[in-house]
Amino acid sequence: MARIVLNETSYHGAGSVCELAGEIQRRGFQKVLVCSDPDLIKFGVTKKVLDVLDGAGIAYAVYSDIKPNPTIENAQSGVAAFKAAGADCLVAVGGGSSMDTCKAIGIIIANPEFSDVRSLEGVAPTKNPSVPIIAIPTTVGTAAEVTINYVITDVEKKRKFVCVDVHDIPVVAIIDSELMSTMPKGLTAATGMDALTHAIEGYITKGAWEMTDMFHLKAIELIAKSLRGAVNNTPEGREGMALGQYIAGMGFSNVGLGIVHSMAHSLGALYDTPHGVANAILLPTVMEYNADATGEKYRDIAKAMGVEGTETMSQAEYRKAAVDAVKKMSADVGIPADLKAIAKDEDVDFLSESAFADACRPGNPKDTCVEDIKALYRSLM
C-alpha cells in the first residue's frame, strides 16, 4: 500500500498571490495570523501579501519572531501570538522557517496535549488537523507548502528534530514566483540545491514508487534547466524553480529522504549552517556512497540533469555522470565544495550520532551505521 497526501488547492504562476483574499473569504475565516521572518518584513516582501489582505479588508496580526532554523521557543511564542490575536487561520509567508513554525503553531493549537514541542518529534499521534494554513513560499527550495514535514531546532540539546504529520499540510499553497524575485543570489542557490536534493533523495529512497518517481524525475529536469537562471534572476529561471521545487515536494513528502538530509540537519543544529548549503555540499559524496544500492536510477538522474548519451553508458559511467552533473551544478551556483570552513573534527562523533538518530535516515537506499556517517563527514573535511 502507498499513500499520497497533497494540498487541497494550489495556485501557480506570477501574480497568483492575488488569490489569497478570495480563499480566506470563501472559507469564512475572520482573523489571520501572518507568520513571516524579520528579513522579509524589512525588505518589503511580506508587505505584498499584507497589501492583498488590506485591499480586501481582512483583519490580521503579524508574528515575526522566527529564526532561519526555527526553534522550540519560536513555536511557543507563535502559539501565544495566535491566542492573543484571536486568530482562526494562519498564513505563512517565507521559506521553510516561516512555514515550519506555522505548522508547529497550527498543530499545537488544534492538539493542545502536544504543547511540549518536543513531543511532536517523529510521527506524533495527533488527532486533529492543524488550524488551517495558507502557505506562500518566497524561496525556491523547501517545498514546505506541500509537505507533511516540519523541522524544529532544539537549542538546548543542539539538535534538530523532524516532525512528520499528515495533519500539518497547508490547505492552500500559493506559489508566486514574483515573491521570489528579491531573494539574494546565495539564498536562491542554497534553497535551489535543497530542492535538487529533495528530488534526488526522494527518487532513490527506499519508499520510492511509480507515482513519486514521476514527480521526482520531472523535478530534477526542471531544476537542472532553471536553477542557474534563477540565481541570475531571470523570470523563466524563477518560474521553473518555483514549479520544480513544488513538484519535488509532492514526491518526497510522501516517501521520505535519506542521509544527506540527516547529515545536513546535524550541521544546521550545531553550526546554524543554512540547510540548502549543507545539503549541496553533502549530496555528491553521499550519492557516491549510495550508488551501489540504486540499480539503474542514476542513469535516469544523469539524463534528467541534461547529460547526453546516457543510453550507451556502462553502469560505472552513468553513475559517475550523475554525480558529476550535481557537482557542476553546485559549483556553477557558487556553493562551497567541502565542509572545511564549517565542521570541526572534535564534533564529528556528535554530528554522526545525531544524523544516525534523524528521522530521514531510515529512508536511505543503503543501510548505514554511525561509522559510515563519520567517514562521510571526514571525507569532506
HUUR-V463891 format. One line per field, one symbol per residue. ss: DSSP state (@ for helix, = for strand, . for the rest). psi: psi as a letter, one per 40 degrees, with the letter a starting at -180 (. if undefined). burial: + if it has 24 or more other ideal C-beta (glycine too) atoms within 12 Angstrom, else -. A space follows every 50 residues. Layout:
ss: ???
psi: ???
burial: ???
//
This chain:
ss: ........====...@@@@@@@@@@@....======.@@@@@..@@@@@@ @@@@@...=====.......=@@@@@@@@@@@@@@...======.@@@@@ @@@@@@@@@@.@@@..@@@@.=..........=====......@@@..== ====....======.@@@...====.@@@@....@@@@@@@@@@@@@@@@ @@@@.....@@@@@@@@@@@@@@@@@@@@@@...@@@@@@@@@@@@@@@@ @@@@@...@@@@@@@@@@@@@...@@@@@@@@@@@@@@@@@@@...@@@@ @@@@.....@@@..@@@@@@@@@@@@@@@@@@............@@@@@@ @@@@@@@...@@@......@@@@@@@@@@..
psi: hiihhiidiihiiheedeedddddddefidhhhhhiidddddeedddddd dddddefhiiihheghidgiidddddddddddddefieihhhhaaddddd ddddddddddgeefdhddeeiagifidiiihhhhhgieifddfeeeifii hihgddefiiihhhhdeehidhhhghddeeeehidddddddddddddddd dddeideiiddddddddddddddddddddddefidddddddddddddddd cddeeabaedddddddddddefhhdddddddddddddddedeeebedddd ddddeehieddeiiddddddddddddddddddefhieaedediideeddd ddddddeiedddehdhhiidddddddddde.
burial: ---++++-++++---++-+++-++----+--++++++-+++---++-+++ -++----+-+++++++++++++-++++++-++--+-++++++++++++++ +++++++++++--+--+++++--+-+---+++++++++++++++++++++ ++++----+++++++++++++++++++++++-+-+-++++++++++++++ ++++++++---++++++++++++++++++++-+---++++++++++++++ +++++++++++++++++++++-+++++++++++++++++++-++--++++ +++++++--+-------+++++++++++++-+++++-++--++---++-+ ++++++++++++++++-+-+-+++-++--++
//
